[in-house]
Amino acid sequence: MTAPHPSPVDSRPPQRDGLPWIKTILLALVVAVVLAGAFGIWYIFFRGDGPPPVSTGAPVIPGSVSIPAASTVTPTQPTQPATSGDPAAPGTISVEGVWAVDPSIGSFHYAADDFSGSWAGYRVQEELAGIGGTTAVGRTPDISGTLTIAGTQVTAAQLEVDLTTLQSDESMRDGQLGQQGIQTDQFPTATFVLTQPIELGAIPATGEDISFTATGDLTLHGVTKSVDIEMHAALQGEVIAASGSLTFTWDDFGMDQPSSMRVVSLADDVTMEFQVFFSKES
């Protein structure tokens, strides 16, 4: 008697229901973990920690040579006025008068790390989930204003910064500043107005880096406070180059720390920093 042939159904190998999908899901999870780990390693060890802080001396006009180290300006400084600052010297520029921020000097391109022009911005330490500590740096080239020199004094100065154009290496961070932190949707500008003359003692020599304290009213987030900003400046040809920084807390200007799922914490201290090039108004 001939044995019955197994049916096609019986001849199929046993199936493991759902196993291919489980393998696919597990493989996808492994790939995601590997990619996340690789990104974390790149972020911590290879990614830059934002642009470096503003120069500890007066900024240098792009293409020009470096300038000497700073000397501190005091009201009794005995240095004689330099020829370049003497109104009577032929072929030179008098420093007395009104100087305005000159946007034509240098350039600004965050992605290219080009900060050779005038700019202002912030610097704050942050802790990111799964990544660790890094420095968040945002800057904008949209800074305007003037300073006035009479004799050996800076008698007036005012600067205004458009905070709505702040850029960092994270577009999501930039977008959140409209509603959080400095809340640029409600407070689009920051201003500084000098309230005490800066006594130079004498007009510094061309290219001489001087350091001084600028006392004035800083308005940020709708709050105005008197501040002392440590600054450096130098007369370079027909340009005054200046830089400075100020560290304060979020509470000082009534700001709440920004928050998101990625940010574990932010430092209490925030640093405002800037560099500005002024040309004399005609």
Protein Blocks (a to p, Z undefined) as FASTA:
>chain_A
ZZddddfklmpccddehklmmmmmmmmmmmmmmmmmmmmmmmmmmmcgbjadddfbdcdd
ehiacddddddddfklcbdcdfklmmklghiacfbdcddddfkggcddfklopafbccdd
dddddddehibpcddddddfbdcdddddehjacfbdcddddfklgccfbfklmmmmmmgo
jlmmlmmbccdddfbdcdehiacdehiacdddddddddeehiacddddddddddehjacc
ddddddddfklnopacdddfklmbdcfbdcddddddddddZZ
